[in-house]
Amino acid sequence: MKEIKSEKDYREQISQDQISVGVFTTTWCPDCKRLSMFIDEIIDENQDKQWFKIDSDDFPEISEAQQVMGIPSLLVFKNGEKLAHLHSANAKTPEQVQEFFSNLQISSNKN
């Protein structure tokens, strides 16, 4: 999973003509640590998407602009537009995250 190091990296990542999933997290968050224990399996099941990780503490302006009120949150982007948002309250178990992606009605293919 690509780690975002600058706002430029973030903008380039979300502007792709491919589905991109941002994992908004921090180093101190217990639920983020729990997510990190199972996210690799989710990524393996969703290899058609580009994945990136962004530390909400390092980029508070991005988190605010994307309405990330809790962490961890997973945001889905394509062509610079936010298409879906899995809020922290619903991202605590592998089943919740898998269900989110199962119900996602977004094509990752170019139209």
Secondary structure by P-SEA (a helix, b strand, c coil): ccccccaaaaaaaaacccbbbbbccccccaaaaaaaacaaaaaaacccbbbbbbcccccaaaaaaaccccccbbbbbccccccccccccccccaaaaaaaaaacccccccc
